[in-house]
Amino acid sequence: MSDAVTKILQRYIEVFNETDDAARAVGIAEVFTEDALYTDPTAEVPGRDRINAYIGQFRKQAPQLVFVLGAVKFHHDTALFDWTAGPDGGAPVASGRDFVRLKDGQIERIHGFFD
């Protein structure tokens, strides 16, 4: 199961890196449950469409940032993972960790924390 969890989290990172709204919407449908909730210190975003809009706005503000998945810990239907973000090929300028609750192989809740 941990391979499947790592795979969905890697796909989530790819979705967050996607700059095309339509392509990102496809990825969001793969990764998130329909009633998913995304939170971080700056936002509480319910539902796939709003999550897509939120990520799209972020991508416009910081198009140079590329997110990279770090260590993943998993048990039952929850996961905790580290991430970094920085210019493509450059040193990270941001990092954090997210706590995820999964349902049927998709993200139902994700709570992001910034370092």
Buried (B, 14 or more C-beta within 10 A) or exposed (E): EEEEBBEBBBBBBBBBBBEEEEEBBEBBBBBBBEEBBBBBEEEEBEBBEBBBBBBBEBBEEEEEBBBBBBEBEBEEBEBBBBBBBBEEEEEBEEBBBBBBBBEEBBBBBBBBEEE
